[in-house]
């Protein structure tokens, strides 16, 4: 068991919220890409101008945005992990008998 200050708990909780937000937005973008690709799979050829733009330009932009969002979520997870590792290193555990 580790003794934590309130600001340490707030920072850990904040990075959890940031990670959840980034991963949720990234998942939304991936969902939009999949919707475009599924629509393309059942579309009649040739595509309309809008369909061509969606397929060849918007999907790449959404892919780049989703990768950036997943990168932001990964950054938040690793930052939270480094905070918890620092807390564990600086805090004396109450499980171990003191000498």
N, C-alpha and C positions, 0 to 999 in steps of 0.2 A: 504494500500500500504506500502510495506517495502522497505527500502533503503538497497541495497546489494552492497558489494564490489565485484570486478571482480573475486578475488580468491574464494569467496563463490559460485558464479555462476559456475565457472570452476569445483569446487568440486561436486556440485550438478549434473552438466552435465556429469562429469566423472563417477559418480556412476550410472547414468542412462545408460550410454554406457556399463559399466561393467555388469549391470543387464541384459541388452538386449543380450549381448554376451553370458553370462552363460545360459540364458533361451533358446537361439537359439541353442547352442551346445547340451543342454539337450534334446530339441525337436528332433534334428537330431538323437540322440541315440535311443529315443523312436520310431522314424520312422523306424530305422533299425530293432529294435525288432519286430515291427508289420510286416515288410516285411518278416522276418524269419518265424514268426508264420503263416502268410498267405500262404507262400510257403509250409510250413509243412501241412497246411490244405488241399492243393491240390496235395500233393506228393503221389507217390505210395509207399506202404510199402513193404519191409523193407527199411529204409533209408540207404543212402550211408554213408561211414565213415565221409565225410565232412558234410553231413546233420545232422548226429548224434552229431558231435562236435558243429556245429552251434546251434542246438536246446538245447543241455544240458549244454554247457559251455559258449559259446559266449553270449547267451541271458542274462545269469546271470551277466556276466561281464559288458555288456552294460547297464543292469538295475542298477548296482551299480554306474557306471559312470554317468548315467542320474540323479540318486538321488544326487550325489555329485554336479553336475552342477546346479540342481535346488536349492540345498542348498546354493551354491555360489551366485546365483541370488537373493535368499531370503535375504541373508546377505547384499547384495548391496542395496536392497530396504530398509531394516530396517536402514542401516547406513545412507542412504540419508534422510530418515524420521527423524532420530535423528538430523541430521545437520539442516534440515529445522525447526524442533522444537526449536533447540538452537538459530537459527537466529530470530525466532519469539519471543522468550523469551528475547533476548538481544536487540532487536530493538524496538524502540518506533514507534507505528503505527501512520501514519499521518491521519487516518480516525477519530481518537478520538480527541476531542478538548483538548488542553493542559491546565493545571491548574496551 
